[in-house]
Amino acid sequence: MANGAVRLDLDGKPIKPLTICMIGAGGFIGSHLCEKLLTETPHKVLALDVYNDKIKHLLEPDTSEWAERIQFHRINIKHDSRLEGLVKMADLTINLAAICTPADYNTRPLDTIYSNFIDALPVVSAVAVASIKTVVVRFANAEAAAYYIATAGFIGVSCRTRRSDASVRWSFLRQRNEQELTQNVDAAAAADTCGNQTNSPFVKYCSENNKRLIHFSTCEVYGKTIGSFLPKDHPLRQDPDFYVLKEDTSPCIFGSIEKQRWSYACAKQLIERLVYAEGAENGLEFTIVRPFNWIGPRMDFIPGIDGPSEGVPRVLACFSNNLLRREPLKLVDGGESQRTFIYIKDAIEAVLLMIENPERANGHIFNVGNPNNEVTVRQLAEMMTKVYSKVSGETAIESPTIDVSSKEFYGEGYDDSDKRIPDMTIINRQLGWNPKTSLWDLLESTLTYQHRTYAEAVKKATSKPVAS
Ligand code: NAD
């Protein structure tokens, strides 16, 4: 942390240092979030991922002043029993792990669904189990305790009786709601026909072990806008009610099942519903984040340099790759889709506010995007071409863009969201957050990074003689 001053939350209360279990910490968003937490806060990070290349600079034991506050665990959450223990050690779990590149959604739909739904289940359940309050039920004698064990309707994971003082300590896998527990306890006491029991048992909730989950979903859960179903020149297409995406009112509109592109959005939607239901039924403290095209340095990879040559990263890295190689930027289906892009550093500010203001963030779903930075993908390509010329000093090639069909580029089963404008009302009201960086500025700093990091390597790779 830059200075030793106590950090205050938005309500002026001191923030206590947290231990954060961050799953997917080695990815694009995770690397920026780790950096922010280590350089600006006193919090500790248990960083989980299968890769750590993007956070290597934070893990060097000798060079970093924060080595004590970050621990890397190489874990695949699909099958690693260490996950539960690490979640238990943390006050807060942030789940970023996912397959989240559009090129995979229709070509690897099974991996996409498993990664975004099935593999996230152990995380949600580990946090839910870790946040269970221990329930202590004390009885007057052993018979009453035995009767209660036989009649109470809970799913117990452990149950110990200390017959000497006739008390029973239960840890429940799921503690249903308080009323149901009280009713069961009352029923057990009232139905005590052993004749030995006179006092009602008492029930104590030990609620000191509060755990939270911040789960990363996506703006793709909104799918297509309502307006996209209107004729192209219909005036209602200009009405914000037909395109602005609101967390609490907008529907989720996906294409048909054969459009496998929606496997990602659908898996993300179901895990959102599960997290929400854990909150509603079992009191899980959660926040769901819906990122709207966060971009910046360290996003994805440059094919053939730090990722597979045949790999297709997200649009920023695809276009960066074309610019670095002096190839035309490929516009899928004319590049007509509209997107809003937000600078990763602005978005990370929003996540930090969620981390440090649980009372304002718990139970909420937040859009995190920049509604002021809307462009078509074609406009993005044109702007990136201009910015790259400025930062690299190279003139643009003669035909800077080329049209390709989505079938050619992404394969069978591709489909797209037409437009994504986030409504900012909820995040603004709860956390007072607004994005700051313009599209031009964020592209300038990002493409400066891309040029500095990759230009030499690309030059070397392209000047190598091709093996015959
Ligand atoms: P990323 O691919 O850079 O990072 C994801 C990380 O998760 C990777 O480092 C990967 O190795 C790790 N991971 C995946 N499966 C794992 C597993 N089984 N075990 C352990 N680690 C695993 O992606 P990102 O851009 O940092 O996105 C993070 C989250 O935000 C994802 O859930 C994504 O769906 C969501 N999101 C991001 C954006 C965006 O604009 N960047 C937009 C929408 C949603």
Residues whose N, C-alpha, C, O or C-beta is under 5 A from the ligand:
A	BS01	NAD	G24 G26 G27 F28 I29 G30 L48 D49 V50 Y51 I75 N76 I77 K78 N95 L96 A97 A98 C100 F216 S217 T218 C219 P291 F292 N293 W294
